Amino acid sequence: MHWKILLGFARLAFGIALAWMLFGRPGKRGYARVRSDGRIEFAPDWIGLCAYPLVFFYLLGLATNDLLHRHAGPWDFLNPALLGSIAITLALSFPGTVVADDGGLEAIYWFRRNKRIRWKDVESIETDGKRTRFSMITIAGVDGTKINHSSLLADRPRLLLEIQKHCTENLPPDFPREPVES
């Protein structure tokens, strides 16, 4: 009986550690990487990269365990199906690396098609004006393409400076509406 209690505490500690890895350090995301060819990469940090597969397999394990051990009623498949779909959604929402160069912005994903917006095709830039745990910058192109820079990616101030440098004619006068260190 004691091992079940210890297993419950271990699962709780693992869940708390995963939540911290994903969301507990929004201001500690590091700096953008400047490549020798002039490209600037805004990538997720290594802790976030490790957390996504761990969460995916954790949820898949919970779904499998639930599916194998529940046989009471006809609706018992709903909980494992929900956990499995959350795991798949999480895998597909893995944040891509945003890359800025002289031509524009590109979002490079692992499990989806990449997106590209040229600087001259930027139609709108939305920020919430403050740096919070779940703040996001959304850059939209004239063709409807959207690139997001979430709080899981590196160096939000540097991305705002790059946008300001390349899109001066498309920006409101008070852009970026938040303090940016130079």
Buried (B, 14 or more C-beta within 10 A) or exposed (E): EEEEEEEEEEEEEEEEEBEEBBBEBBEEBBEBBEEEEEBBBBBBBEBBBEBBEBBBEBBBEBBEEBBEEEEEEEEBBEBBEEBBEBBBEBBEEBBBBBBBBEEBBBBBBEEEEEBBBEBEBBBEBEBEEEBEEEBBBBBBBEEEBBBBBBBBBBBBBBBBBBBBEBBEEBBEEEBBEBEBEE
